[in-house]
Amino acid sequence: MAHPKSAIRLVRRNKLPRKKRKKRWTAAGKPPPPCSLAPVDPLKLKALSMGLCKELKILLIKVESVGRQTFNISEMKEQRIPLSKISIQNTGAEVIRACKGTRVKGKFKESFLLPAFSVKPKIASETPIPREKLNPPTPSIYLESKRDAFSPVLLQFCLAGSLRLNLGLFSTKSLVEANAEHAVEVRTQVQQPADENWDPCGSTQTWPCESSRSHTTIAKYALYQASSFQESLQVDISPITNLLKASGKIIKFGTNIDLSDPKRWKPQLQELLKLPAFMRVESSNNMLSHVGHTILGMNTVQLYMKVPGSRTPGHQENNNFCSVNINIGPGDCEWFAVHEHYWEAINEFCEKHGVDYLTGSWWPVLEDLYSSNIPVYRFIQRPGDLVWINAGTVHWVQAVGWCNNIAWNVGPLNSYQYQLTLERYEWNAVKKVKSIVPMIHVSWNVARTIKITDQDTYKMIKHCLLQSIKHIQILRDQLVAAGKKICYQSRVKDEPAYYCNECDVEVFNLMFVTSENSSKKSYMVHCEDCARAKSRSLAGVVVLEQYRIEELMRTYDTFTLVSLTFKSCTLTVNQSSFEKGSKVRPGTNRTPYCFIHIILSSSTAGVSNSISLRATLENKNHIEGQTCLVYSHAFI
């Protein structure tokens, strides 16, 4: 009876003289005699190799022989690099060897970010800012021609030119005609001035901004919106005056209306394709287009239907992504925005007032911010204006009049956006809050499909992939050493990313699966920590692997920086450019700016050919009243 192939016996032949030493092995086709070595378990060999200081790279060359297969083996020494010395300069094979040579007690924990790669601007918040500059004005930038509007630099950070968007498609009348019974989430709120937020007793200003939730339809909310408007006409006062006099009135805000269905909302979604690629809901350089599945309100369009006083409480966008917001009209909206640098100070205020920064509902008291030396941008969004909120910007919005808004998120592939996204991804994990965007999954998808030309962005993504491989390989080795079987199950098309059923952390590649109800075949995915909390030995837990480590190594090695040659183009914005009617033309000077938010003015019916572009630039130079220059590299 032939010996099974899975138990190949390795027999070492006689040694040759030292100078001509050549190892020669045979794989016999018969069961081993009692005095020979027992069949080799590959898993045990791996475990034994973990403690060696070097590895052997073995090349087997098949040699024809009568009655058996013979192999010549050439041996080559390869130096193992300590895991602490591994960087993005190393190959995937070197990373794996370093992981196998490392003994880790407990769970391997390292950040996906490297502080040395940080591109965040340094803002000296310790220096007192004069009170008059804590509420800086929104500057206006006007571009003279279509050529200026579509210059390469403007495509990187702002928009101009006549788009002729027919925003009437998003009016209340058009929405009712299109899908009258479409679901609307309603937030019941207390109407009050935009710069105030009173406690339920009305005795003092506070941060918590509570509202109750219910549901209705577009048709029913349209009736409420219209009747509210008719009431104001009978009183015959302006929306702002009406708001001041009606403080304390209960109002209803129609929010999170899903416009993702391309069949129901085809004309509306097609109209938004007129936007430049970097602002569109979907584009190749948008990280959210590489998630692989729908995230409502982020990589799809959402609609908001408002009456005066409707509030979107303070927040940063999910995972610190950028956002696009267009006011459909007919009324205005008032915006408040604070640079990402100050989010921790605002978080402290939330904690002081007993409201959760990430999941709670809060409305900042402006005096608290000013007293803490935090500048606040405040501006009006007119009908047809497009507001671009940069990565990580803290903002809150209140409707001045009756209006609708549409919004979605964008993840431009640049270093600033990527860094802020990963920072929030890791902070969410600390706070046990789900990161709606599975950034490890997205990073691998980007590495497979996108050619990165920016060095800072490349280094950050490469380091994330490196850390991901280290986490996977070390966990894999620990499972194998403990005798836990790992089952391979490849991903299928459009399969979503997975999250732990208990703690909502992203689970990438190695999934710990349990069966909740065997009769219904209901399976739950867990992270390692939550799986071990159920069973320390992982009894009853199946470990699934979705990617072969060789596949990840190949993606890691082939993800390289791509050189791109182009003409540099910059804009110069002098102090005079911040005054009404100022013109901006291509220039040569550049300086990095910290925050950019853009407003695009256009006609709601698409009649006007002129577009007014206003950009808010938060820059230390600008705050101090010095010359402010717009940096030509995107979105930072």
PyMOL commands that set and color helices and strands:
alter all, ss='L'
color gray80, all
select helices_A, chain A and resi 18-20+42-49+83-85+92-100+115-117+131-133+146-149+152-157+167-170+172-179+218-235+239-245+266-274+277-279+287-290+318-320+340-352+366-371+415-430+439-449+455-481+528-534+549-558+575-578+620-623
alter helices_A, ss='H'
color red, helices_A
select strands_A, chain A and resi 10-12+24-27+54-63+69-79+183-190+212-217+250-258+302-306+311-315+322-330+333-338+377-381+386-389+394-399+403-410+486-488+498-499+506-507+510-517+522-526+542-545+570-571+586-587+595-601+612-618
alter strands_A, ss='S'
color yellow, strands_A
deselect
rebuild
show_as cartoon
